[in-house]
Amino acid sequence: MTVSYTLKVANSRFGGFSKLLFRWKGSIYKLLYKEFIVFVVLYAVLSLVYRRLLTEEQKRLYTKVAQYCNRSTDLIPISFVLGFYVTLIVNRWWAQYTSIPLPDQLMCVISSNVHGKDERGRILRRTLIRYANLSAVLILRSVSTRVLKRFPTMDHVVE
């Protein structure tokens, strides 16, 4: 189920973004905060053990193990993985953008296929284009706050 937050974002004030992040049902912060807390606690414990409990010889051994682990991370090409991820995200965004129904192409098809220079042909083309515009407005009202403010009720759409 999709939850719309556009009305809450449109009239937000100072600090509204942070309030929205905590209200957001699909927030990355709500998904990862437990793992982040575990990571911070483990990091603090390791740091305290390294600084307070280890001898100099144990610190040198720990440093060697850390350097070995750091060299092992070079085997994974992070730039390749990051590039693949960015490509995936951009392709998803482009697919969403191209799936927005724009009435311009439909208007060109209607004007080239609905023939007639008389009054009936003109009224038929105009009616079909009005239906296309109406469907675009009805869909965009549920997505865009500006369109919803421009057409808040069905009476405004009819006007």
Secondary structure, 3 states (H helix, E strand, C coil): CCCCCHHHHHCCCCCHHHHHHHHCCCCHHHHHHHHHHHHHHHHHHHHHHHHHHCCHHHHHHHHHHHHHHHHHHHHCCHHHHHHHHHHHHHHHHHHHHHCCCCHHHHHHHHHHHCCCCCHHHHHHHHHHHHHHHHHHHHHHHCCCHHHHHHCCCHHHHHC
